[in-house]
Amino acid sequence: MAVEEQRAGSRVSRPEIRLVRRGFTDPAKAVRLLDGPGLEGLADDPVVLDALGATADPDLALLGLARLLEAADEAERHTLRDTLTTSKPLRDRLLGVLGVSTALADHLARHPHDWHALVTFELRDMHPGPADFRRALAEGVRGAGRSPENALRIAYRRCLLAIAARDLTGTTDLAQTAAELADLAGATLQTALDLAAEQDPEAAAACRLAVIGMGKCGGRELNYVSDVDVIFVAEPREGVDEHAAVKAATRLAAALTRLCSDTTGEGTIWPVDANLRPEGRNGPLVRTLASHLAYYQRWAKTWEFQALLKARPVAGDAELGAAYVEALAPMVWQAAARENFVTDVQQMRRRVIDSIPAPEVDRQLKLGPGGLRDVEFSVQLLQLVHGRTDPALRSGNTLEALAALSRGGYVGRADAASLDTAYRFLRSLEHRIQLHRLRRTHLMPTAEADQRRLARSLAALINDDTRSDPVAALQREWKRHAVEVRRLHEKLFYRPLLDAVAELPPGAAGLTPEAARARLEALGYTDPAAALRHISALASGVSRKAAIQRTLLPVLLGWFAESADPDAGLLNFRQVSDALGRTPWYLRLLRDESAAAEQLARVLSAGRLAPDLLLRAPEAVAMLGDPQGPVPRGRAALQSETLAAVGRAGSAAAAVAAARSVRRRELFRTAAADVLGRLGDDPAEALDVAGEALTALNAATLQGALRACVAGWEAEHGDLPTRIAVIAMGRFGGHELGYGSDADVLFVHEPLLGSLEQDAARAAQAVCNELRTLLAAPSTEPPLLVDADLRPEGRSGPLVRTLASYAAYYRRWSHAWESQALLRAEPVAGDEELGARFRQLIDPLRYPGTGVPERDLVEIRRIKARIEAERLPRGADPTTHTKIGRGGLADVEWTVQLLQLQHGHEVPGLRTTRTRAALAAAVGAGLVEPADAEVLEAAWVLASRVRSAVMLVRGRPGDSFPGEARELAGVARYLGYGAGHSGELVDDYRRTTRRARAVVDRLFYGSA
């Protein structure tokens, strides 16, 4: 310090150096203030200067003191100076407040006599309660020579000043401070109600009115600045009509709200918020007890019962308030048994997170990750689940409830203690931030001066030395607690489930099997007994595998619970772990790569297709450890790998099996990427990427299988006497495959020079039959069904024809529907030159130069109408059948294909096998209005995504929405709908396809 003084000597005076040493950041201004009126002589008083230096912000404290002394009259100033120099408790309280709160300093400057309120709280063991605050407020209102509104605000801040002084000097801890703030709020509500009754005695005589405190007020854990949540309940007095009584009570409640919430010359006390009442702001402000009960019994949502957990009578008719809480308590403690409990709670938590503006996420003490809401949410959830059978947990206070959960064994003692410490720190930090200007905020300030003041005021709670760099110490402590809260929030609900079934160290929670089952039911597990068996199998024992699983499971169980089918996720994880648990890289991957563990949990619980593919070869889980995640590979890479695998096999059957193995692994890669949202942010873009990936995969598989079957034939008979090409048709040719699509194809061959056509035909038939058989043969690998029914003459015609045979058939016998089917023909495997020549052959057929003759147009429309009438499965709903239902895939595709047949010869953009590309070309050519095209595309994309979702969720293809609720919920999740919104998906689908059908009727059928 001597060196610092020497350096500063050329710039500041010795008095200023003394002030710098005491923590003043603007010593020159401090010297001027100390020389000003009211502070004469204090500059030489080391006791006062040391007390100022001990405050959170010495400059702020000195400024507030100067303003107070300047505002006081001579006698008041003398008394205050004398008390400052002789009474350490009062000096510490007053300067402690002035060093933190400019708002309370402003109050003292306006009402300098109010510093005497600090004297009444000199004894450390004095804890004022509701009666003390009511008496203080009543005296302030009755004895004031000003309006009741202003008098109430002044008296309120006088009491607030005393609470803050006790808080800042350590006389009370966080819990007591928050309780006193809640008691003061209740007293304020009661005083305002008394004033309202005086102003409207007729209303007061007609009803009994109780004010129920909700939220932090109800839980006796209020902030310095917060909306005070209330619910009003009323009953008529004897001889008064119920309607008249409710009307009168509404006048009193409105007057109470106005007295507290309106701004006057003394500002606002705080807003009274009654939006937690039945029906929210749209419901009546006041109801009778019977009306409240009727609403909660019939209409209330889960979050409303969670809010009632903290309900407590705080003002008005105490008997009526107690009756309200007693009547509703049974419903509160049965909320966890409601059918959609988990869904509702998860939705509420997501809404809170989504409501945070992006720039504020990292500054949020309340709503952000690791914030206060994480603690409160976890505690309340555990209370609702276990409070059904354990009355000891039924406290509206977070810290009291946390302690009860620990005593009952529902939370481990170490976890509860850590969470308690973090919660106290974060709430204290929030209190200090709000005290500065008495503003409702939960954001960490960005200014260094503000953070320095906060750090100094919380030095006793910071597990670090704040003297050298208080701002850095505060940041470290805040982040440490936030990380701990987030960690405990993720494990608190799940870790004790392990304790119930596994041998864990002492100190872990002693959750009984019955309580564990109740918790699993609340999480959405439909078979909690089976879930407990899986957990036990994974976590029990002393092996390294069990130890790592015990670390992973609490978080994994949470991820599973967020899905539509947590039971399936847990079962699938057990099966994968049983297969790979002894593989060193598997456990290391999940332990060290949190992203891989989360991706695995999401994939395993999202449906049946991806897990079924993974369980056939669990080593594919390794691709989840890629930093980029699972991303589909290109066609060239897939074909190269498939041909290499085929080339290493010793027989055609083994070679095709190798190709199918590659396909299975890559099918899992695409499905996993789709489930994890890695295919694109835009749904249409993601659909295109998936369709392209599945098309490339099937094309590579066909190429490999064709080579294998040709090699097998040649090994037995010699050189193949013909060339073969595979032509993709339908959605395969359109690059629009879904996960459950067959591979529609045509086979074409051309005999080699010098070969007999009959021999070549037999060889081509044998090779193509073998290809289809081997790709569909029963195996551990998923089959690829090759469908050639679109060939000339259908199933009655030869499987494979020569190019000349195709030309002769199409020239003489081709129907309109065959030209339409050829719109999607595209060579995908085999001889490329032959495939190109086939394309040249069919182009005049699918893009006829004369358009579509009237007779063909009538025939196409007739066939379409017949399909709609005859091929819809019995019992299927035509409004939700994605393929041939109203406004579904067939409607859109036939409309687009008709435009291609009519105008493809003159519009190059229409000569494409892709539906969306052709529709865009039709818009560009002026054939379709942009609005109509938008409607058609929306319906086609949605129907295609629903089909993909059904396959991903059920593991088998389907053209309609699943009938089972959990499967439908999985489809809705895939399509981006939140939990509990499956019905909205179906409604949206019907609305979208209904609009599309109206466009189809005009464009395809020519309806007016």
N, C-alpha and C positions, 0 to 999 in steps of 0.2 A: 504494500500500500504506500510505503514511503516513496518508491520509484514512481507510482502513479501520481502522487501528489506533486512530485518534482516536475513531472511532465506537464501536469495541469497548471502549475504555478504561473506560467506566463499567460494563461488564458483566463483563469478564474481567480476570485478572491478566496481567502482562507475560509470565510463563512460558507462560501459555495462548496469548497472542498469537503467541509464537514457534512454538508447535505448530500453530496455525491456518495460519500462513504455510507450514508444511511439509506441509499437506494433511490434518491431523487434523480429523475432524468432531465429535469429542467431547473437546475439550481438557481439560475438568475431570476426566473419568475418566482421561485419559492422565496428568495430573499426579499423581493418586492412585496410579496404578500405578507411576509412576517413583519415588514416595516409598516404595514397598512393599519387602518383603524380596527381596533378590537384585538389585535395580536401583539401589541406592544409588549416587549419583554420576553415573549415566548421563544424568540430566536436564541436566547441565552439559557433557556431551560432545557437541560439535557434529557430530563424525564419525558417532557412532551415531545421533544425531537426524536427520541428513541422510540416512543410509542407511534409516532407518525411513520418512522422508518420501518416499523414492524408490520405495517398494513400491506395489503395487496398492491396498492398503488399510492405511494406517499404523496405524489403531486396531486392526485385526485382528492385524497383525504384532506390535504392542506387547503385546497381550493374550496371544498365543501365547508370546512370549519370557518374559513374566512367569510364565506357568504352567510353562514349561520350567525356569527358574531355581528356582522354588519347589519343583519336584519333585526337582531334583538334590541330591545330598549336598554337603557343604561343599567337598570337594576338586574334585568335578565342576563345581560352580558357579564356583569360582575359575578353573579351566582354561578354561571357556567364556567368562567375562567377559574374560579375558586375550586369548583368540583373537579375540573380537569387536572389540576395540579395536585389534588389531595386524594382523589378516589381512583385507584387503579382500575377496579372493575368497570366503573362507568366510563372512564377514559378509553379502555380497550373496546368496550361495546360501541361507543359513539364513533371513534375513529375507525374501527373495523367496518362499520356500515358505510361511512363516508369514503373509505378507500376502495369500495366495491361498487356502490350504487349511486350513480348520478341522479336517478329518479327519486330515491329517498332523500338525497341531498336537496333536490329541488323542493320536495315537500317540507323539509325543515326550514328552508329559506322562506317559504310562504307562511309557515306556521312555526315560528321559532320556539314557542313554548312547549311543543310536543316532544322535545328531547327529554322532558321529565318522565315520559313513559318508560324510559330505560331504567329509571331508578326503581320502579316497582318490581323489576325482575332481577334484583341483586342477588337473591339466594339461589344457589345452584340447584337445590332440590325442589324448587318450585316449578310445577308443571301446570300451566293454566289449561283448563278444560272448556267445554262448550258453555257452561254457565258463566265462567269468568269473562269470556268474550262477549256473551250476550249482555252481561251487565255493563261492560265497558262501552259497547256500541249504543246501548239504550241511554246511558248517561251522556254520551257524546251527542246523540240526536236531541234529547230532551233539553239539555242545557245550552244549546247553541242558539245564537241569535241570527240564524241563516236558514235557508230552505232545507227541508228534511233530506232532499237528495244530496245536496252538497255536504250537509252535516254527516250523513252516513258515509260518504266517501272519505271525509277527513278522519272520522273515527276509525274506519277500516284501515287506512294507511298508518294510523297511529299504532294500532295493534300489530300490523305487518312489520312496522319498524322494530317493535320489541321482539317479534319472532326472529327476524333477520339478525338482530344483535346477538341473541342467544345462540343462533346457528353459527355465526361467523367467529364467535369466541370459543366454540367447542362446548358450550354449556349443554347443548342437546346434540344428539346424533341425528342422522338422516331420518330414521324412522319416526323419531319424536317430532322433528321439524315438520315432516310431511303430515303427521297426524294433527299437529297444531294448525297447520294451514287448512286442513279439511274441516277442523272444528270451527275455525274462524269463518270459513265459507258457510257452514251450516248456521252459525250465529247471524251472519249477514243476511242469509235467506229468511231466517225467522224475523229479524228486525224489519226487513223490507215487507214481509207479509203482515206484520203488525201495523206498519204504516199504511199499507194498502187497505187493511180492515178499518183503520181510523178514517180513511178517505171515503170508504164505501161501506158504512155500517150495515146497510140493508143487505148487501151481498154476504157479509160476514155472519149475519143472523140467519141466513137461509141455508148454509152448508157447512159441512166439516171438510177441510182441505188438508191433505197430507202431501208433503214434498219428499219424494224419494231420491236420494242421492245416487248417482250412477258413476261408472268410471272411477277415476282416481279419487273423486270426492267421496263416493260410496265406499271405497276401499280404505279410506283414511290414509291416503298416500298422495296428496295433492301437490302440484307444483306451485311455485310462487306466482306464475302467470299461466292461467289455463282457462279454457271454457269450463264452466261448471255444468255437467250433464245432470239433468233431472227428469223425473216423470211425475206428473200430477195425478192424484187420485182423490175423488171426492165422494161424499155421501150426503144425502139430504138430512137436515135436522128434522126433528119430529114435527109432523104436520105440514111439511113442505113437499111439493110435487118434485119428482126426480128431475124432470126436464128443467124446471125453474132452478133447482139446486145446482145442476151442472152449469147452467148459464151463469149463475152468480159466481160459482167457483172459477169459471173461465175468466170473468172480469178480474177476480183477485189474482189469479195466476198471471194474467197479462200485465197487471199493474206491478206485481213483484218483479217480473222480467224487465219491465221498463225501468224501474227504480235502480236495478243493478246494472243493466246493460247500456242505457242511454248515456251519452256524453254530456257533461255539464261543465261548469267552470273548473271543477276539480277532476275532470277526465272521467274515465269509465272504471268501475270496479272490476268487472269481468263480464263477458257475455254469458247469459243463462241459456243453455242449449237444451231444448226439449225434443230434439229430433230422434232420440232413441225410443220415443213412445210408439205404441202400435200404429202402423201405417206411416211412420215418420212424419215429415212435415205436411203430408197430405191428410193425416188423420186429425181428429179433434184434439185440441190442446189438453182437455181434461176429460176423463172417463170415470165412471163408477167402478168399484171393485169388481162387480159382476161383469161389466163390459170388458174390463181387462182380462178376466179369467176366460171369458168366451173367446176372445181373440187369441190368446196364447194356446188354448186347447185346440183351436181349429186352424189358425192361419200362420202362426209364428214360424219363422225360419230358425235354423240352428244358431246362427250368430246372435239372434235376439236372446236366446237362453244363455248363451255365453256372456252377453252383456249383463244379464240379470244376476250373474254370479256375484257381482259387487253391489247389488241393490241394498240400500240401508236408509231407514227413515232419518231425515236430517232437519226437518222443520215441519211446522203445522201440527195437526192432530196426531199425537204420538200413538194412540191406540189404533187409529185407522192405518197409520204407517206400518205398525207391527203386524196388523192383520193382512195387509198387502203382501209383505215379505213371507209371512207364514203360509199364505195360500199358494204362492207361486213357487216356493222352494221345492216341493216334490217334482214339479215339471222341470226345474233347472237340473236337478240331479238325476233325471232320467233322459236328458238330452243325448247322451252318448249312445243310447240304445236306438236312436232314430235311424231310419233306413239310410239316409244320405248324410250321416254325421261327418264322416271323413271327407266326403266330397265338399260339403258346405264349408268345413273348416279350412280345407286347402284352398278353396276359391277365395275365401276372405283373406287369407295370408297373401295370395298372389295379387289380389287387388291392392293391398297395402304396398307391396313391393313395386307394382307397376305404377303406382301413383307418384313415386318419387321422381322429380325432374332429374334428368341425367347429370347436370352440373352439380347437383346437391348430394349425389349418392355417397361420395367419399367424406362428406361433412355432416351427414345425418347421425345424430346421437340416438334418435328414437326409432326411426323406421328402417335405417340402413342395415346392411349385414353386420352382425355382431352388436346390434343396438339394443335399446331397452325393450322394444317390442318382441325381439327374439326371446328374451327372458320371460316376459309376461305371457307370451303365446304358449311357450312350453309348459310353464307352470299351470296355466288355465286348462290346457288340454289334459294334463295329468290329473288335475282336480276333477274335471268332468268325467273322466273314465273311471277313476277309482273312488271318487266321492260318492258314487251310488251306494257303496257298501261300507264306506268308512267315514262317519260323520266328523272325525277329527280333521279332515281335509277341507271342510266347508268354510273357509275364511275368504273374505273379499280382499284381503291384504296380501300382496305378492310375497313379501318377505316372511310373513307369518305362515302362509301356505307352503312356501319352500321349506321352511323348518319342519312343518308337519309332514311333508312328503319324505323328508330325510328320516324323521323319527319313525315313520311307518315302514321304512324299508323300500319305498318306491323310487328313491333316488339315493345313490351312494353318498356316504357322509362327506367324502373328499370333494365330490362333484358339487354337492349342495353348498359346501363352504366356499368353494371357488366361485360359484355363481353368485352367492350372496355378496362376496367382496366386490366382484365386478359390477353388480347391479348398484351397490351403494356408491361406488366411484362414479359410474356414469350418471346416476341421478344427481349426485352432488355437483358434478360438472355442469349438468343441465341447469341446476338451480343457480349456480354462480353466473352463468351466461344470461339467464333471465333477469337476475337481480340488477344487472348493470343499468338497464333502461326500463325495467318492468315491462318487457315486451314478450309476447308469446313466440318463442323460437326454440328450435331444437338443433340448430346448425352451429358447428364450431366456427367462430369468427376467423377471418383470414389475416387480419392486421396483427403484426407482431406485438404491438403494445397491448392489445386485448388478450392475446395468448399469454403474455408475460404476467398480466394481472391475474388471470385464471390460475396459472401455475403457482404463483405466490400464495393465492388464497387457499389452494388445495395442497400445500406443501406437506401437511400431516398425512395426507392420503397417498402421496406419490412415493413409490418404493424406489426412490432414486434421489440423488443430491441435486436440489434445484438451485443452489446458490450460484454455480458457475454459469449454467445455461438453462434457465428455467423453462424456456420455450421447448428446447429439445427434450428435456425431462418430461414435460407434459405430453408431448407427442408420443414418446416411447411408452409411457404409462397407458395412454388412451389406446394405442394400437395393441398393446399387450392384452388389455382387458377385452377389446373388441374381438381379437382372434380367439381368446378363451371362451367368450360367450358364443361365438359362432360354432366352435368345436363342440361345446356342451349342448348347444341347441340341436345340433345334428345327432348327437348320441343319446341325449337325455331320455328320449322316448323309447329308444331301442336297446340301449346297452343293458338295462335291467332284465330284458327278455333272456339275455344270455345267462345272467346270474341265476335265473329260475331253473335252468336246465344243465348248466355246466359248473364244474368245480373251479371257482375263481378265488383270488386271494381275499383275506379278511378285509372288511371295510366296504366291500361291494354291497349293492342293494339286495335285500332279502325278499325279492318279489316271489310270492307264492305262485304255484301253477295256476290256481284259479284267477289270480290277478293278472298273470301273464296272458291267459286266454282272453280275459276281458280287454286287455290292451290290444291284442291282435285283432279282435273283433272290431274294436273302435278304429283300427287302422284300415279296415276294409278286407281283412283276410276272412274268407268264407269258411275255411276249415282250419281253425286255430290249433286243433289237436295235431293235425298233420304238420302244420307249420312249426310247432314246438318240437316235433320229432326231427324235422330237418335241421332246425337250429342246434338241437342236442348233438346230432350226428356230425355236424360241421365243427362245433366249438368245444366239445368235450375232449378231455385227455390232456396230456402234457407234451405232445409232440410239437415240433416246430410248425407243422401244418396247422394244428389246432390253434396255436398261439397267434399265427397270422390271421386265421379266419376270425378269431375273436376280435382282432383289431378292425377287420374289414366289415364284419357283419352289421354293427350298429348303423353305419352309413349306408350300406347296401339295402338294409331293411327299409330305411327311409326312402331310398330311390324306388324300391319295389312298390312301396305304399302309395307313391305318387302316380302309379300306373293304373290302368283299368283292371288288371288281373295280377295282384301281388302274389297270390298263391302260386301261379304258374312261374312267375319270376324266381321265387325262392326254390321251387322244385327244380327248375332248369339249372339254377346255379349249383344246387347240390349235385346234380347229375354231371355237369361239366367238371366240378371240383373232384368228384369221385374218379372221373376219367383222367384228370390231369394233376391231381393233388400232389403226386409224388414227383412231378416234373419240376425241376428247380426253377426254370424260367417262368413258369406260370404264376407261382406265388410271388416271385420277385416282381413280375410285371404288375400285378394288381397292387402290391404293397408300395412300390416306388413310383408308379405312374397312376396318379389319381384319375387322370382323364380316361385311361384305359379301363379302370374299374367302373367309373360312371357309365362309360359307353357300353360296357358289358351288361351292366344292370339294366340300362334302357333297352338294349336289344333283347335280353332274356325275358323281359316283362311286357314287351310291346305286341306280342301275338305268337302264333305257333310256327309260321313258316321259317323265319330266321333261326330260332332255337332248334327246330328239327334239323335244319341243314347243318347247324354247328355241332349238334350232338352226334351226327354221323361221322364227323372228323373234328373233334374238339381242338385240335392243334391250330385250327383256323382262327382261334381267338387271338393269336399273335398279331394278326393284322390290325387289331384295335390299338396296339401299342405304337403304331406309326404316328408321328407327330401330325401328319395331315389327316389322320383318320382313314377309314375305308373309303376309297374313291374308285369308281369303275375304271377298268383298263380299256384301251383302244382295241379296235378289231385286229390290227396288224399284230400286236403283242399277243392277243389271245390265240390267233391262228398259228403263230409261230410256236407257242408253247404246246398247243394241242397237237400239231403235226409232229413235234419232237417227241411227245409222249407216245403217240401212235407208232412212230418209227422204232421205239425201243421195245415194243410188245412182240410176243412170239406168235400170236394168232390173231385172227380178225376179232374174235370175242374179247380177248384180252386188250386189244387195241381200242375197241369201242368202249370198253370199261374204263380205260385210262382217259379217254376223251370225256366220258361222263363224269369222271372224278374231277377233272379240271372245271367242267361246267358247274358241278355242285359247289365247289369252293368259290368260284366267281359269282355264282348266283347268291351265295351268302354275302359276298362283298357288296353287291349291288343292293340287296335287301337291307343290310345293316346301314349302308350309307343313306338309304331312303328313310329308314326309321329315325336315324339321327339327324335328319335334315341337312345332309351334306350334298344334295343334288342341286341345290339352288334355292334362293329365297322366294322366287316367284313360283306359284304352283304349276303354271303351264310350262315354265322352263324346266322344273324338276321332272314333270311328266315326260317331256321330250328327252331329257337326259336318260331317264330310266328306260324309255322305249328304245332309244338308240343302243344303250348298253345291253339290253336283253336280246335285241336283234343281232348285234355283233357276236354275242355269246352263242346264240343258236346257229348262226352262220358258221362260226369257227368249229362248232361241234359237228355240224353236217359235213363240213369240208374234211375234218379228221375221220369221221365215220365212213365217208365215201372212199377216202384213200385206203382205209383199213379193209373195207369189203372188196375193193378192187384187188388189193394185194392178196387177200385170201383166195379170191377166185383164181387169180393168176398162179398162185402156188399150187393149185390143184389141176388147172386146165391149160396153163400157158398164157400167152399174151391176150389181153382183153381185145376182142375184135371191134370195139366201138368206143366212141367218146360219149361221155354223159355230162349233162349240166342239170343243176337243180335250180328251179325258178320259184322264188318265194311269192306267196299270194296272200291276200287278205291283210290282216294287221301285221303279219310278218313282212310282207313286201312293202307295207307303208311305214316301217320302222316305228310301229306303234304297239308293240307287244306289251301285254301285261304279264304278271308273274304266273297266272294260270292259263295263258294262251297256248293252244296247240301250234305246231309249225305247219301251216297250210302251204303245200308245194305242188308243182308240176314237175315231172321228170321228162327230159327230152334227151334222145341219143342220136348219134349219126354214125353208121358203120364206117369203119376205116376202109381205105381203098383196097380192093381185092377181097374183102370179106363178104360172105354171104349175108344178106339181110336177115334171113331167118335165124342164122347162128348169132348174129349181133343182137337181135331182139331177145333171144333166149338168155344170152349173157347179161344184157342190160336188165331184164326182168329179174334174174337171179340176184344180181348185185343190189338192186333197189329194194327187193323184198328182204334181203339179208340186212340191209341198212335199217329198215323200219323195224324189223324184228329185234335186232340187237339194241337199238336205242330205247325200245319200250319194254325190254325183258325185265322180269322181277330182279331187283338188286337193292343193295343198300344205297345206291345212288338214285336220285330222282329221275324218273323216265322223261324222255323227250318224245312226245307222241307226234308222229309225222303223218299228217292228214292230206291225202291226195284226192279227196272227193270232188274237187273243183275241176278235175280233168274232163276232157270230152267224154260224153256218155256216162259220167259219174262213176259209181262203183261197178257198173256193168262194162265199162270200157277197159282197155288194157292199161296197166299201171304206167307204162312208159311207151312213148311213141317217137318215131323219127320226126325230124323237122318237116320233111315232106308230108308225112301223115297229118301233122298238125295243120299244115297249109291247106291240104285237101279238105279236111274236116271243116275248118273255119270258112273256107270258100263256099262250101255247099250246105252245111248243116247248122252253122253257128246261130244261136239265139241272141236276143238283145241282152239277156241277163249275163251271157258269157262275155260279151263285149264289156259289160259293166264290171265283171269280175277281173278282167284283164287290166283294168285301170291300175290295179295295184301289183301287177306282175313285175318282178325285178330279179335278175340272176344273182344268186348268192353263193353258189358252190359249184365245183366241177370245172369243166372246160370253159374258160372265159370267152373264147372266140365263138363257141357254139351258143353260149348264153346271149352274146351280143347279137348274133344273127336271129335268135328267137325274138328278141326285142324288136328288131327291124320288121320281122314278120307280123307282129301283133299291133304295131303302131297304127296302121291304117284302120284296123278294126276298132281300137279304143278311142281314136281321135278321128272319126269319119269326116271326110271333107264336106259332106252334105248335111252334117248334123244328124239329128235323130228323127227318122220318119214318124209320122203321126201314129201309125200302127204300133211301132216299137215303143213310143211314148205311152200309149194306152196299155201295152203289155207290161211295161215296167211298173206303172202305177198299180195295175191289177195284182201283180206279184207281191208288191209291197203291202197292199191292203190284205191280201190273203195271209201273208206272214203274220201280220198284226192280229188277225182274227183266229188263226189256227195254231200258231206255234208258241203262244204265250203259255207257260206251264199252268196246269190246273191249280187254282187257288192263288196264283200270283197277282199282286196288285199292279195294274198297268201304270199307275202313277209313280211307282218306285222301282220298276224293272229297268235296269240300266241299259240293257241291250235292245230289246224291241218294245219297251214301254213308251209311253207318251213323252216325246221330246228327248228320247234317249239316243244312244249311239247310232242305231240304224236310221232313225229319222234324220239326223244331221248328215251322216255319211251318204245316204242315198240322195239327199238333196244336193250335196256337193258333187257327187259322181254324175248326177244328171246334167249339171252345168258343164262338167268336163266332157261328157259325151256330145253335148250340144255345141260347145264353143272351143274345145281343145285344139281343133285344127287351126283356129285363127288367133288364139291367145296362148303364146308359148308358156306363160307361167302356170297354166292349168295342166301342163303335161308333167305332172309329178304324182308320186304314189302317196304323198303325205296329205292328210285331210286339212290340217290348219294352213299349210302352205297353199293348197289349192283354193281355200276360202279367201285367203289374203289376195291371191291373184284375181279372183272374181270381183273383189272390191275394187282393186286397181283398174280393172277393165270396165267398171261401171255396171257390172251384171248384178251386183248385190249392194244394197245400201249399207253403209258402215254400221248403222245402228242394228240392222238385222244380223249382220255378220258377227257383231259383238255378242248378241243374244245366243246365236248358234254355237259360237266358240265357247262361251261360258258353260252352256249345257254339256257340250262334248267333253270339255276338260273335267267338269265335275263328275260326270258319269264314269269317265275313265279312271279318275282317282278313286271313286268309290269301289270300282271293281278291284283295283290294286289293293286297296285297304282291306277289302273282304278276304282276299287271298293271304295277305300278310298276317291278318288277325286269326283267321280260321285254319289256315294251312291247306285249304282246298278251295277251288274256284267257286264263285257264285255270282249271279247276276242281280240279286236282290239284297236289300239290307238284312242283316242277321236278325232272327227273331229273338235270340237270347240277349238279355239286357247287357250282360258284361261284354259280349262280343260287339254289340252295337256301340257300347261306350268306347271300346278299343278303336273301332272304325272312326268314331267322332274325334278321338284324340289324335289319330293320324292326320285327319283333315284339319286340325288346328282348332277344334272346338274344346273349350274348357270342360273340366269335370262337371257332370250333371247337365250338359247341354246337348245330349243326344237328340232330344226332340227338336231342337232348333235346327240341327243338321237335316233331319227328314223334312221339316217345313221348308227350309231353304232349297232343298233339292226339288221338292214339288213345285215351288214357285218358279225356280229357274227353268225347269223343263216345261212347265205350262206355257211360259212365254216363248220358249223355243218351238213348241208344237204349233203355236199360232203362226210363226214365221214359216214353218214347214208346210202348213196348209196352204199358204199363199204361193210359196216358191215351187214346191214340188207338186202339189195337187192342183194348183191354179185356182184355189178357192178365193172368193172375194173377201 
